[in-house]
Structures are given as C-alpha cells and as structure tokens.
Amino acid sequence: MAKHSHLFVETFDGFLGYGMDRKTDENTLHVFLQKFADDDLMKTILTRMSDDDMAEVFEVISKMLKKHLSEPEYHELFLKEEG
C-alpha cells in the first residue's frame, strides 16, 4: 500500500485563487503543491532547474517543516515512519 497520497488535487472542485481569503489560499496552495509534486512534472522540471533553484526549493521546504512540525510529526507525517 502506498504511503503517500495526493487525493486533494483529484477531488477538490472549489474555487482556486490566491489572495482572497485564508481558506481559498490554503486550498489553492494544497492543489498547487500537489500538482507541482506530480512525478511526470518532476521528471521534466528537475532536469531544467539550476543547482541554485534546487537549493532554494529545498531550503524553503526544510524551513517550513522545521517551523511548523514537531519532531514526532516530522517523522510521522513527512518521513512516514511507523510508530
């Protein structure tokens, strides 16, 4: 069974747009990030990104994980480690 899921992007049928209100921003970012992480897109975009581009994305994601997740949450939700 797969550990990762990207179901929100497949089922969301509401309004997308950034800057209107918090809930719409959250939904838009959720869809945007799931679409960005698509395997086919990653195969294409990663080969075109510079080392600086890749470092920037890595640093932003790492910063968000450290800022918003506790250590146990990091292991459970991001690393998908079991109990």
PDB file with SEQRES, HELIX, SHEET and CRYST1 records, atoms N, CA, C and O in Angstrom:
SEQRES   1 A   83  MET ALA LYS HIS SER HIS LEU PHE VAL GLU THR PHE ASP          
SEQRES   2 A   83  GLY PHE LEU GLY TYR GLY MET ASP ARG LYS THR ASP GLU          
SEQRES   3 A   83  ASN THR LEU HIS VAL PHE LEU GLN LYS PHE ALA ASP ASP          
SEQRES   4 A   83  ASP LEU MET LYS THR ILE LEU THR ARG MET SER ASP ASP          
SEQRES   5 A   83  ASP MET ALA GLU VAL PHE GLU VAL ILE SER LYS MET LEU          
SEQRES   6 A   83  LYS LYS HIS LEU SER GLU PRO GLU TYR HIS GLU LEU PHE          
SEQRES   7 A   83  LEU LYS GLU GLU GLY                                          
HELIX    1 AA1 PHE A    8  THR A   11  1                                   4    
HELIX    2 AA2 ARG A   22  PHE A   36  1                                  15    
HELIX    3 AA3 ASP A   39  ARG A   48  1                                  10    
HELIX    4 AA4 ASP A   51  HIS A   68  1                                  18    
HELIX    5 AA5 GLU A   71  GLU A   73  1                                   3    
HELIX    6 AA6 TYR A   74  PHE A   78  3                                   5    
CRYST1    1.000    1.000    1.000  90.00  90.00  90.00 P 1           1          
ATOM      1  N   MET A   1       0.841  -1.182   0.000  1.00  0.00           N  
ATOM      2  CA  MET A   1       0.000   0.000   0.000  1.00  0.00           C  
ATOM      3  C   MET A   1       0.889   1.250   0.000  1.00  0.00           C  
ATOM      4  O   MET A   1       1.890   1.302   0.715  1.00  0.00           O  
ATOM      5  N   ALA A   2       0.534   2.220  -0.775  1.00  0.00           N  
ATOM      6  CA  ALA A   2       1.304   3.458  -0.880  1.00  0.00           C  
ATOM      7  C   ALA A   2       1.257   4.242   0.430  1.00  0.00           C  
ATOM      8  O   ALA A   2       0.222   4.302   1.095  1.00  0.00           O  
ATOM      9  N   LYS A   3       2.384   4.837   0.785  1.00  0.00           N  
ATOM     10  CA  LYS A   3       2.447   5.662   1.986  1.00  0.00           C  
ATOM     11  C   LYS A   3       2.034   7.097   1.704  1.00  0.00           C  
ATOM     12  O   LYS A   3       1.558   7.789   2.605  1.00  0.00           O  
ATOM     13  N   HIS A   4       2.204   7.552   0.480  1.00  0.00           N  
ATOM     14  CA  HIS A   4       1.923   8.941   0.131  1.00  0.00           C  
ATOM     15  C   HIS A   4       0.611   9.041  -0.642  1.00  0.00           C  
ATOM     16  O   HIS A   4       0.218   8.118  -1.356  1.00  0.00           O  
ATOM     17  N   SER A   5      -0.045  10.168  -0.485  1.00  0.00           N  
ATOM     18  CA  SER A   5      -1.293  10.385  -1.206  1.00  0.00           C  
ATOM     19  C   SER A   5      -1.343  11.810  -1.749  1.00  0.00           C  
ATOM     20  O   SER A   5      -0.762  12.734  -1.180  1.00  0.00           O  
ATOM     21  N   HIS A   6      -2.033  11.955  -2.832  1.00  0.00           N  
ATOM     22  CA  HIS A   6      -2.283  13.266  -3.421  1.00  0.00           C  
ATOM     23  C   HIS A   6      -3.749  13.304  -3.858  1.00  0.00           C  
ATOM     24  O   HIS A   6      -4.055  13.526  -5.030  1.00  0.00           O  
ATOM     25  N   LEU A   7      -4.636  13.087  -2.911  1.00  0.00           N  
ATOM     26  CA  LEU A   7      -6.053  12.959  -3.223  1.00  0.00           C  
ATOM     27  C   LEU A   7      -6.765  14.302  -3.320  1.00  0.00           C  
ATOM     28  O   LEU A   7      -7.741  14.425  -4.060  1.00  0.00           O  
ATOM     29  N   PHE A   8      -6.303  15.298  -2.598  1.00  0.00           N  
ATOM     30  CA  PHE A   8      -6.995  16.585  -2.581  1.00  0.00           C  
ATOM     31  C   PHE A   8      -7.104  17.157  -3.983  1.00  0.00           C  
ATOM     32  O   PHE A   8      -8.173  17.615  -4.386  1.00  0.00           O  
ATOM     33  N   VAL A   9      -6.012  17.134  -4.726  1.00  0.00           N  
ATOM     34  CA  VAL A   9      -5.999  17.682  -6.087  1.00  0.00           C  
ATOM     35  C   VAL A   9      -6.960  16.928  -7.004  1.00  0.00           C  
ATOM     36  O   VAL A   9      -7.476  17.497  -7.966  1.00  0.00           O  
ATOM     37  N   GLU A  10      -7.198  15.665  -6.713  1.00  0.00           N  
ATOM     38  CA  GLU A  10      -8.086  14.847  -7.542  1.00  0.00           C  
ATOM     39  C   GLU A  10      -9.559  15.074  -7.236  1.00  0.00           C  
ATOM     40  O   GLU A  10     -10.415  14.812  -8.081  1.00  0.00           O  
ATOM     41  N   THR A  11      -9.861  15.559  -6.037  1.00  0.00           N  
ATOM     42  CA  THR A  11     -11.261  15.654  -5.634  1.00  0.00           C  
ATOM     43  C   THR A  11     -11.759  17.084  -5.432  1.00  0.00           C  
ATOM     44  O   THR A  11     -12.969  17.311  -5.427  1.00  0.00           O  
ATOM     45  N   PHE A  12     -10.868  18.043  -5.269  1.00  0.00           N  
ATOM     46  CA  PHE A  12     -11.286  19.421  -4.998  1.00  0.00           C  
ATOM     47  C   PHE A  12     -11.954  20.021  -6.228  1.00  0.00           C  
ATOM     48  O   PHE A  12     -11.420  19.945  -7.334  1.00  0.00           O  
ATOM     49  N   ASP A  13     -13.129  20.620  -6.025  1.00  0.00           N  
ATOM     50  CA  ASP A  13     -13.827  21.233  -7.160  1.00  0.00           C  
ATOM     51  C   ASP A  13     -14.288  22.651  -6.838  1.00  0.00           C  
ATOM     52  O   ASP A  13     -15.205  23.175  -7.470  1.00  0.00           O  
ATOM     53  N   GLY A  14     -13.648  23.259  -5.856  1.00  0.00           N  
ATOM     54  CA  GLY A  14     -13.997  24.620  -5.480  1.00  0.00           C  
ATOM     55  C   GLY A  14     -13.173  25.652  -6.228  1.00  0.00           C  
ATOM     56  O   GLY A  14     -12.462  25.335  -7.182  1.00  0.00           O  
ATOM     57  N   PHE A  15     -13.282  26.876  -5.780  1.00  0.00           N  
ATOM     58  CA  PHE A  15     -12.583  27.999  -6.399  1.00  0.00           C  
ATOM     59  C   PHE A  15     -11.111  27.992  -6.004  1.00  0.00           C  
ATOM     60  O   PHE A  15     -10.768  27.759  -4.845  1.00  0.00           O  
ATOM     61  N   LEU A  16     -10.252  28.250  -6.979  1.00  0.00           N  
ATOM     62  CA  LEU A  16      -8.823  28.393  -6.721  1.00  0.00           C  
ATOM     63  C   LEU A  16      -8.390  29.802  -7.076  1.00  0.00           C  
ATOM     64  O   LEU A  16      -8.763  30.334  -8.122  1.00  0.00           O  
ATOM     65  N   GLY A  17      -7.620  30.387  -6.221  1.00  0.00           N  
ATOM     66  CA  GLY A  17      -7.078  31.720  -6.436  1.00  0.00           C  
ATOM     67  C   GLY A  17      -6.373  32.147  -5.167  1.00  0.00           C  
ATOM     68  O   GLY A  17      -6.779  31.763  -4.070  1.00  0.00           O  
ATOM     69  N   TYR A  18      -5.345  32.918  -5.299  1.00  0.00           N  
ATOM     70  CA  TYR A  18      -4.573  33.300  -4.122  1.00  0.00           C  
ATOM     71  C   TYR A  18      -4.789  34.762  -3.790  1.00  0.00           C  
ATOM     72  O   TYR A  18      -4.765  35.615  -4.678  1.00  0.00           O  
ATOM     73  N   GLY A  19      -5.003  35.061  -2.503  1.00  0.00           N  
ATOM     74  CA  GLY A  19      -5.123  36.426  -2.051  1.00  0.00           C  
ATOM     75  C   GLY A  19      -6.528  36.862  -1.677  1.00  0.00           C  
ATOM     76  O   GLY A  19      -6.735  38.010  -1.285  1.00  0.00           O  
ATOM     77  N   MET A  20      -7.492  35.963  -1.791  1.00  0.00           N  
ATOM     78  CA  MET A  20      -8.881  36.330  -1.456  1.00  0.00           C  
ATOM     79  C   MET A  20      -9.156  36.202   0.036  1.00  0.00           C  
ATOM     80  O   MET A  20      -9.558  37.164   0.691  1.00  0.00           O  
ATOM     81  N   ASP A  21      -8.935  35.000   0.565  1.00  0.00           N  
ATOM     82  CA  ASP A  21      -9.160  34.726   1.981  1.00  0.00           C  
ATOM     83  C   ASP A  21      -8.315  33.518   2.368  1.00  0.00           C  
ATOM     84  O   ASP A  21      -7.795  32.810   1.505  1.00  0.00           O  
ATOM     85  N   ARG A  22      -8.187  33.293   3.644  1.00  0.00           N  
ATOM     86  CA  ARG A  22      -7.291  32.245   4.151  1.00  0.00           C  
ATOM     87  C   ARG A  22      -7.665  30.862   3.623  1.00  0.00           C  
ATOM     88  O   ARG A  22      -6.785  30.134   3.162  1.00  0.00           O  
ATOM     89  N   LYS A  23      -8.932  30.478   3.674  1.00  0.00           N  
ATOM     90  CA  LYS A  23      -9.342  29.130   3.252  1.00  0.00           C  
ATOM     91  C   LYS A  23      -9.090  28.925   1.761  1.00  0.00           C  
ATOM     92  O   LYS A  23      -8.610  27.864   1.364  1.00  0.00           O  
ATOM     93  N   THR A  24      -9.401  29.911   0.932  1.00  0.00           N  
ATOM     94  CA  THR A  24      -9.138  29.793  -0.505  1.00  0.00           C  
ATOM     95  C   THR A  24      -7.639  29.705  -0.760  1.00  0.00           C  
ATOM     96  O   THR A  24      -7.196  28.939  -1.616  1.00  0.00           O  
ATOM     97  N   ASP A  25      -6.853  30.490  -0.017  1.00  0.00           N  
ATOM     98  CA  ASP A  25      -5.392  30.417  -0.149  1.00  0.00           C  
ATOM     99  C   ASP A  25      -4.877  29.025   0.214  1.00  0.00           C  
ATOM    100  O   ASP A  25      -4.023  28.476  -0.483  1.00  0.00           O  
ATOM    101  N   GLU A  26      -5.397  28.453   1.306  1.00  0.00           N  
ATOM    102  CA  GLU A  26      -4.980  27.106   1.721  1.00  0.00           C  
ATOM    103  C   GLU A  26      -5.330  26.081   0.651  1.00  0.00           C  
ATOM    104  O   GLU A  26      -4.498  25.247   0.296  1.00  0.00           O  
ATOM    105  N   ASN A  27      -6.559  26.137   0.131  1.00  0.00           N  
ATOM    106  CA  ASN A  27      -6.976  25.198  -0.912  1.00  0.00           C  
ATOM    107  C   ASN A  27      -6.112  25.344  -2.161  1.00  0.00           C  
ATOM    108  O   ASN A  27      -5.696  24.350  -2.757  1.00  0.00           O  
ATOM    109  N   THR A  28      -5.845  26.580  -2.550  1.00  0.00           N  
ATOM    110  CA  THR A  28      -5.048  26.839  -3.748  1.00  0.00           C  
ATOM    111  C   THR A  28      -3.635  26.312  -3.574  1.00  0.00           C  
ATOM    112  O   THR A  28      -3.095  25.678  -4.481  1.00  0.00           O  
ATOM    113  N   LEU A  29      -3.032  26.564  -2.427  1.00  0.00           N  
ATOM    114  CA  LEU A  29      -1.678  26.071  -2.185  1.00  0.00           C  
ATOM    115  C   LEU A  29      -1.647  24.548  -2.128  1.00  0.00           C  
ATOM    116  O   LEU A  29      -0.697  23.927  -2.604  1.00  0.00           O  
ATOM    117  N   HIS A  30      -2.671  23.954  -1.555  1.00  0.00           N  
ATOM    118  CA  HIS A  30      -2.772  22.489  -1.481  1.00  0.00           C  
ATOM    119  C   HIS A  30      -2.778  21.890  -2.891  1.00  0.00           C  
ATOM    120  O   HIS A  30      -2.019  20.965  -3.183  1.00  0.00           O  
ATOM    121  N   VAL A  31      -3.631  22.419  -3.752  1.00  0.00           N  
ATOM    122  CA  VAL A  31      -3.706  21.940  -5.140  1.00  0.00           C  
ATOM    123  C   VAL A  31      -2.400  22.222  -5.871  1.00  0.00           C  
ATOM    124  O   VAL A  31      -1.865  21.346  -6.551  1.00  0.00           O  
ATOM    125  N   PHE A  32      -1.889  23.432  -5.736  1.00  0.00           N  
ATOM    126  CA  PHE A  32      -0.672  23.862  -6.425  1.00  0.00           C  
ATOM    127  C   PHE A  32       0.506  22.957  -6.085  1.00  0.00           C  
ATOM    128  O   PHE A  32       1.233  22.518  -6.977  1.00  0.00           O  
ATOM    129  N   LEU A  33       0.696  22.675  -4.789  1.00  0.00           N  
ATOM    130  CA  LEU A  33       1.825  21.844  -4.373  1.00  0.00           C  
ATOM    131  C   LEU A  33       1.663  20.393  -4.807  1.00  0.00           C  
ATOM    132  O   LEU A  33       2.642  19.745  -5.179  1.00  0.00           O  
ATOM    133  N   GLN A  34       0.433  19.876  -4.764  1.00  0.00           N  
ATOM    134  CA  GLN A  34       0.234  18.503  -5.213  1.00  0.00           C  
ATOM    135  C   GLN A  34       0.468  18.382  -6.710  1.00  0.00           C  
ATOM    136  O   GLN A  34       1.037  17.391  -7.167  1.00  0.00           O  
ATOM    137  N   LYS A  35       0.042  19.366  -7.473  1.00  0.00           N  
ATOM    138  CA  LYS A  35       0.289  19.349  -8.913  1.00  0.00           C  
ATOM    139  C   LYS A  35       1.789  19.485  -9.196  1.00  0.00           C  
ATOM    140  O   LYS A  35       2.316  18.829 -10.095  1.00  0.00           O  
ATOM    141  N   PHE A  36       2.470  20.333  -8.429  1.00  0.00           N  
ATOM    142  CA  PHE A  36       3.906  20.531  -8.606  1.00  0.00           C  
ATOM    143  C   PHE A  36       4.685  19.246  -8.339  1.00  0.00           C  
ATOM    144  O   PHE A  36       5.680  18.970  -9.010  1.00  0.00           O  
ATOM    145  N   ALA A  37       4.234  18.458  -7.357  1.00  0.00           N  
ATOM    146  CA  ALA A  37       4.933  17.239  -6.963  1.00  0.00           C  
ATOM    147  C   ALA A  37       4.629  16.046  -7.872  1.00  0.00           C  
ATOM    148  O   ALA A  37       5.150  14.955  -7.638  1.00  0.00           O  
ATOM    149  N   ASP A  38       3.813  16.226  -8.887  1.00  0.00           N  
ATOM    150  CA  ASP A  38       3.475  15.144  -9.812  1.00  0.00           C  
ATOM    151  C   ASP A  38       4.753  14.540 -10.407  1.00  0.00           C  
ATOM    152  O   ASP A  38       5.653  15.272 -10.816  1.00  0.00           O  
ATOM    153  N   ASP A  39       4.830  13.235 -10.453  1.00  0.00           N  
ATOM    154  CA  ASP A  39       6.034  12.544 -10.935  1.00  0.00           C  
ATOM    155  C   ASP A  39       6.447  12.968 -12.341  1.00  0.00           C  
ATOM    156  O   ASP A  39       7.630  13.193 -12.595  1.00  0.00           O  
ATOM    157  N   ASP A  40       5.496  13.077 -13.247  1.00  0.00           N  
ATOM    158  CA  ASP A  40       5.841  13.464 -14.619  1.00  0.00           C  
ATOM    159  C   ASP A  40       6.393  14.886 -14.678  1.00  0.00           C  
ATOM    160  O   ASP A  40       7.350  15.155 -15.404  1.00  0.00           O  
ATOM    161  N   LEU A  41       5.792  15.792 -13.918  1.00  0.00           N  
ATOM    162  CA  LEU A  41       6.304  17.159 -13.879  1.00  0.00           C  
ATOM    163  C   LEU A  41       7.695  17.189 -13.265  1.00  0.00           C  
ATOM    164  O   LEU A  41       8.577  17.886 -13.768  1.00  0.00           O  
ATOM    165  N   MET A  42       7.901  16.450 -12.195  1.00  0.00           N  
ATOM    166  CA  MET A  42       9.212  16.422 -11.547  1.00  0.00           C  
ATOM    167  C   MET A  42      10.292  15.907 -12.491  1.00  0.00           C  
ATOM    168  O   MET A  42      11.402  16.439 -12.506  1.00  0.00           O  
ATOM    169  N   LYS A  43       9.982  14.879 -13.278  1.00  0.00           N  
ATOM    170  CA  LYS A  43      10.951  14.359 -14.246  1.00  0.00           C  
ATOM    171  C   LYS A  43      11.412  15.440 -15.211  1.00  0.00           C  
ATOM    172  O   LYS A  43      12.576  15.469 -15.611  1.00  0.00           O  
ATOM    173  N   THR A  44      10.507  16.316 -15.578  1.00  0.00           N  
ATOM    174  CA  THR A  44      10.829  17.375 -16.532  1.00  0.00           C  
ATOM    175  C   THR A  44      11.512  18.556 -15.860  1.00  0.00           C  
ATOM    176  O   THR A  44      12.568  19.004 -16.306  1.00  0.00           O  
ATOM    177  N   ILE A  45      10.912  19.059 -14.790  1.00  0.00           N  
ATOM    178  CA  ILE A  45      11.397  20.317 -14.213  1.00  0.00           C  
ATOM    179  C   ILE A  45      12.729  20.170 -13.480  1.00  0.00           C  
ATOM    180  O   ILE A  45      13.553  21.084 -13.515  1.00  0.00           O  
ATOM    181  N   LEU A  46      12.952  19.040 -12.821  1.00  0.00           N  
ATOM    182  CA  LEU A  46      14.198  18.873 -12.075  1.00  0.00           C  
ATOM    183  C   LEU A  46      15.421  18.915 -12.983  1.00  0.00           C  
ATOM    184  O   LEU A  46      16.465  19.442 -12.598  1.00  0.00           O  
ATOM    185  N   THR A  47      15.298  18.368 -14.176  1.00  0.00           N  
ATOM    186  CA  THR A  47      16.444  18.381 -15.089  1.00  0.00           C  
ATOM    187  C   THR A  47      16.739  19.781 -15.620  1.00  0.00           C  
ATOM    188  O   THR A  47      17.828  20.033 -16.136  1.00  0.00           O  
ATOM    189  N   ARG A  48      15.777  20.688 -15.496  1.00  0.00           N  
ATOM    190  CA  ARG A  48      15.936  22.051 -16.004  1.00  0.00           C  
ATOM    191  C   ARG A  48      16.298  23.061 -14.919  1.00  0.00           C  
ATOM    192  O   ARG A  48      16.719  24.178 -15.218  1.00  0.00           O  
ATOM    193  N   MET A  49      16.135  22.667 -13.677  1.00  0.00           N  
ATOM    194  CA  MET A  49      16.429  23.579 -12.567  1.00  0.00           C  
ATOM    195  C   MET A  49      17.932  23.680 -12.354  1.00  0.00           C  
ATOM    196  O   MET A  49      18.657  22.692 -12.473  1.00  0.00           O  
ATOM    197  N   SER A  50      18.387  24.880 -12.040  1.00  0.00           N  
ATOM    198  CA  SER A  50      19.794  25.067 -11.699  1.00  0.00           C  
ATOM    199  C   SER A  50      20.046  24.530 -10.293  1.00  0.00           C  
ATOM    200  O   SER A  50      19.106  24.243  -9.552  1.00  0.00           O  
ATOM    201  N   ASP A  51      21.303  24.399  -9.938  1.00  0.00           N  
ATOM    202  CA  ASP A  51      21.643  23.992  -8.575  1.00  0.00           C  
ATOM    203  C   ASP A  51      21.077  24.995  -7.574  1.00  0.00           C  
ATOM    204  O   ASP A  51      20.598  24.603  -6.510  1.00  0.00           O  
ATOM    205  N   ASP A  52      21.126  26.279  -7.903  1.00  0.00           N  
ATOM    206  CA  ASP A  52      20.574  27.312  -7.024  1.00  0.00           C  
ATOM    207  C   ASP A  52      19.057  27.172  -6.890  1.00  0.00           C  
ATOM    208  O   ASP A  52      18.518  27.336  -5.795  1.00  0.00           O  
ATOM    209  N   ASP A  53      18.366  26.872  -7.988  1.00  0.00           N  
ATOM    210  CA  ASP A  53      16.914  26.652  -7.941  1.00  0.00           C  
ATOM    211  C   ASP A  53      16.585  25.505  -6.999  1.00  0.00           C  
ATOM    212  O   ASP A  53      15.706  25.615  -6.144  1.00  0.00           O  
ATOM    213  N   MET A  54      17.303  24.411  -7.169  1.00  0.00           N  
ATOM    214  CA  MET A  54      17.035  23.234  -6.336  1.00  0.00           C  
ATOM    215  C   MET A  54      17.319  23.533  -4.873  1.00  0.00           C  
ATOM    216  O   MET A  54      16.541  23.136  -4.005  1.00  0.00           O  
ATOM    217  N   ALA A  55      18.406  24.219  -4.582  1.00  0.00           N  
ATOM    218  CA  ALA A  55      18.742  24.569  -3.203  1.00  0.00           C  
ATOM    219  C   ALA A  55      17.675  25.472  -2.595  1.00  0.00           C  
ATOM    220  O   ALA A  55      17.326  25.321  -1.424  1.00  0.00           O  
ATOM    221  N   GLU A  56      17.155  26.410  -3.386  1.00  0.00           N  
ATOM    222  CA  GLU A  56      16.126  27.317  -2.897  1.00  0.00           C  
ATOM    223  C   GLU A  56      14.857  26.567  -2.518  1.00  0.00           C  
ATOM    224  O   GLU A  56      14.291  26.811  -1.452  1.00  0.00           O  
ATOM    225  N   VAL A  57      14.406  25.664  -3.372  1.00  0.00           N  
ATOM    226  CA  VAL A  57      13.206  24.874  -3.076  1.00  0.00           C  
ATOM    227  C   VAL A  57      13.444  24.014  -1.837  1.00  0.00           C  
ATOM    228  O   VAL A  57      12.598  23.952  -0.946  1.00  0.00           O  
ATOM    229  N   PHE A  58      14.597  23.353  -1.787  1.00  0.00           N  
ATOM    230  CA  PHE A  58      14.924  22.500  -0.645  1.00  0.00           C  
ATOM    231  C   PHE A  58      14.941  23.298   0.658  1.00  0.00           C  
ATOM    232  O   PHE A  58      14.410  22.848   1.674  1.00  0.00           O  
ATOM    233  N   GLU A  59      15.547  24.475   0.624  1.00  0.00           N  
ATOM    234  CA  GLU A  59      15.641  25.311   1.824  1.00  0.00           C  
ATOM    235  C   GLU A  59      14.269  25.797   2.295  1.00  0.00           C  
ATOM    236  O   GLU A  59      13.998  25.809   3.496  1.00  0.00           O  
ATOM    237  N   VAL A  60      13.409  26.195   1.371  1.00  0.00           N  
ATOM    238  CA  VAL A  60      12.069  26.673   1.752  1.00  0.00           C  
ATOM    239  C   VAL A  60      11.264  25.538   2.383  1.00  0.00           C  
ATOM    240  O   VAL A  60      10.639  25.721   3.428  1.00  0.00           O  
ATOM    241  N   ILE A  61      11.281  24.381   1.752  1.00  0.00           N  
ATOM    242  CA  ILE A  61      10.527  23.252   2.290  1.00  0.00           C  
ATOM    243  C   ILE A  61      11.080  22.828   3.649  1.00  0.00           C  
ATOM    244  O   ILE A  61      10.315  22.587   4.583  1.00  0.00           O  
ATOM    245  N   SER A  62      12.389  22.737   3.760  1.00  0.00           N  
ATOM    246  CA  SER A  62      13.016  22.367   5.039  1.00  0.00           C  
ATOM    247  C   SER A  62      12.657  23.357   6.131  1.00  0.00           C  
ATOM    248  O   SER A  62      12.352  22.960   7.255  1.00  0.00           O  
ATOM    249  N   LYS A  63      12.692  24.639   5.812  1.00  0.00           N  
ATOM    250  CA  LYS A  63      12.340  25.690   6.776  1.00  0.00           C  
ATOM    251  C   LYS A  63      10.898  25.521   7.253  1.00  0.00           C  
ATOM    252  O   LYS A  63      10.630  25.624   8.450  1.00  0.00           O  
ATOM    253  N   MET A  64       9.966  25.262   6.332  1.00  0.00           N  
ATOM    254  CA  MET A  64       8.558  25.093   6.706  1.00  0.00           C  
ATOM    255  C   MET A  64       8.364  23.862   7.586  1.00  0.00           C  
ATOM    256  O   MET A  64       7.600  23.903   8.551  1.00  0.00           O  
ATOM    257  N   LEU A  65       9.044  22.782   7.261  1.00  0.00           N  
ATOM    258  CA  LEU A  65       8.929  21.570   8.071  1.00  0.00           C  
ATOM    259  C   LEU A  65       9.434  21.814   9.492  1.00  0.00           C  
ATOM    260  O   LEU A  65       8.784  21.428  10.463  1.00  0.00           O  
ATOM    261  N   LYS A  66      10.588  22.452   9.604  1.00  0.00           N  
ATOM    262  CA  LYS A  66      11.162  22.721  10.929  1.00  0.00           C  
ATOM    263  C   LYS A  66      10.305  23.692  11.732  1.00  0.00           C  
ATOM    264  O   LYS A  66      10.165  23.546  12.946  1.00  0.00           O  
ATOM    265  N   LYS A  67       9.740  24.669  11.063  1.00  0.00           N  
ATOM    266  CA  LYS A  67       8.961  25.710  11.738  1.00  0.00           C  
ATOM    267  C   LYS A  67       7.597  25.222  12.211  1.00  0.00           C  
ATOM    268  O   LYS A  67       7.117  25.642  13.264  1.00  0.00           O  
ATOM    269  N   HIS A  68       6.971  24.337  11.439  1.00  0.00           N  
ATOM    270  CA  HIS A  68       5.566  24.014  11.694  1.00  0.00           C  
ATOM    271  C   HIS A  68       5.285  22.593  12.163  1.00  0.00           C  
ATOM    272  O   HIS A  68       4.140  22.264  12.473  1.00  0.00           O  
ATOM    273  N   LEU A  69       6.307  21.749  12.219  1.00  0.00           N  
ATOM    274  CA  LEU A  69       6.097  20.380  12.697  1.00  0.00           C  
ATOM    275  C   LEU A  69       6.983  20.098  13.904  1.00  0.00           C  
ATOM    276  O   LEU A  69       8.141  20.512  13.952  1.00  0.00           O  
ATOM    277  N   SER A  70       6.428  19.394  14.867  1.00  0.00           N  
ATOM    278  CA  SER A  70       7.242  18.888  15.971  1.00  0.00           C  
ATOM    279  C   SER A  70       8.088  17.732  15.424  1.00  0.00           C  
ATOM    280  O   SER A  70       7.847  17.247  14.319  1.00  0.00           O  
ATOM    281  N   GLU A  71       9.054  17.308  16.191  1.00  0.00           N  
ATOM    282  CA  GLU A  71       9.905  16.187  15.772  1.00  0.00           C  
ATOM    283  C   GLU A  71       9.076  14.925  15.499  1.00  0.00           C  
ATOM    284  O   GLU A  71       9.268  14.286  14.464  1.00  0.00           O  
ATOM    285  N   PRO A  72       8.146  14.545  16.416  1.00  0.00           N  
ATOM    286  CA  PRO A  72       7.318  13.366  16.126  1.00  0.00           C  
ATOM    287  C   PRO A  72       6.453  13.534  14.869  1.00  0.00           C  
ATOM    288  O   PRO A  72       6.294  12.588  14.097  1.00  0.00           O  
ATOM    289  N   GLU A  73       5.897  14.732  14.664  1.00  0.00           N  
ATOM    290  CA  GLU A  73       5.094  14.983  13.467  1.00  0.00           C  
ATOM    291  C   GLU A  73       5.940  14.872  12.203  1.00  0.00           C  
ATOM    292  O   GLU A  73       5.486  14.336  11.192  1.00  0.00           O  
ATOM    293  N   TYR A  74       7.155  15.372  12.262  1.00  0.00           N  
ATOM    294  CA  TYR A  74       8.075  15.273  11.125  1.00  0.00           C  
ATOM    295  C   TYR A  74       8.294  13.807  10.742  1.00  0.00           C  
ATOM    296  O   TYR A  74       8.241  13.450   9.565  1.00  0.00           O  
ATOM    297  N   HIS A  75       8.539  12.972  11.735  1.00  0.00           N  
ATOM    298  CA  HIS A  75       8.789  11.554  11.468  1.00  0.00           C  
ATOM    299  C   HIS A  75       7.533  10.839  10.971  1.00  0.00           C  
ATOM    300  O   HIS A  75       7.602  10.010  10.064  1.00  0.00           O  
ATOM    301  N   GLU A  76       6.392  11.163  11.569  1.00  0.00           N  
ATOM    302  CA  GLU A  76       5.141  10.522  11.183  1.00  0.00           C  
ATOM    303  C   GLU A  76       4.603  11.033   9.846  1.00  0.00           C  
ATOM    304  O   GLU A  76       4.285  10.245   8.955  1.00  0.00           O  
ATOM    305  N   LEU A  77       4.503  12.358   9.712  1.00  0.00           N  
ATOM    306  CA  LEU A  77       3.814  12.941   8.551  1.00  0.00           C  
ATOM    307  C   LEU A  77       4.689  13.125   7.327  1.00  0.00           C  
ATOM    308  O   LEU A  77       4.215  12.953   6.204  1.00  0.00           O  
ATOM    309  N   PHE A  78       5.960  13.472   7.518  1.00  0.00           N  
ATOM    310  CA  PHE A  78       6.834  13.708   6.381  1.00  0.00           C  
ATOM    311  C   PHE A  78       7.634  12.452   6.023  1.00  0.00           C  
ATOM    312  O   PHE A  78       7.628  12.022   4.870  1.00  0.00           O  
ATOM    313  N   LEU A  79       8.313  11.871   6.991  1.00  0.00           N  
ATOM    314  CA  LEU A  79       9.115  10.683   6.721  1.00  0.00           C  
ATOM    315  C   LEU A  79       8.272   9.414   6.590  1.00  0.00           C  
ATOM    316  O   LEU A  79       8.735   8.407   6.055  1.00  0.00           O  
ATOM    317  N   LYS A  80       7.029   9.469   7.084  1.00  0.00           N  
ATOM    318  CA  LYS A  80       6.101   8.331   7.045  1.00  0.00           C  
ATOM    319  C   LYS A  80       6.641   7.122   7.794  1.00  0.00           C  
ATOM    320  O   LYS A  80       6.443   5.976   7.390  1.00  0.00           O  
ATOM    321  N   GLU A  81       7.326   7.408   8.894  1.00  0.00           N  
ATOM    322  CA  GLU A  81       7.843   6.324   9.743  1.00  0.00           C  
ATOM    323  C   GLU A  81       6.705   5.811  10.620  1.00  0.00           C  
ATOM    324  O   GLU A  81       5.879   6.578  11.116  1.00  0.00           O  
ATOM    325  N   GLU A  82       6.687   4.527  10.791  1.00  0.00           N  
ATOM    326  CA  GLU A  82       5.652   3.920  11.624  1.00  0.00           C  
ATOM    327  C   GLU A  82       6.103   3.842  13.073  1.00  0.00           C  
ATOM    328  O   GLU A  82       7.259   3.545  13.374  1.00  0.00           O  
ATOM    329  N   GLY A  83       5.161   4.118  13.953  1.00  0.00           N  
ATOM    330  CA  GLY A  83       5.221   4.104  15.353  1.00  0.00           C  
ATOM    331  C   GLY A  83       6.368   3.906  16.157  1.00  0.00           C  
ATOM    332  O   GLY A  83       6.271   3.919  17.384  1.00  0.00           O  
TER     333      GLY A  83                                                      
END                                                                             
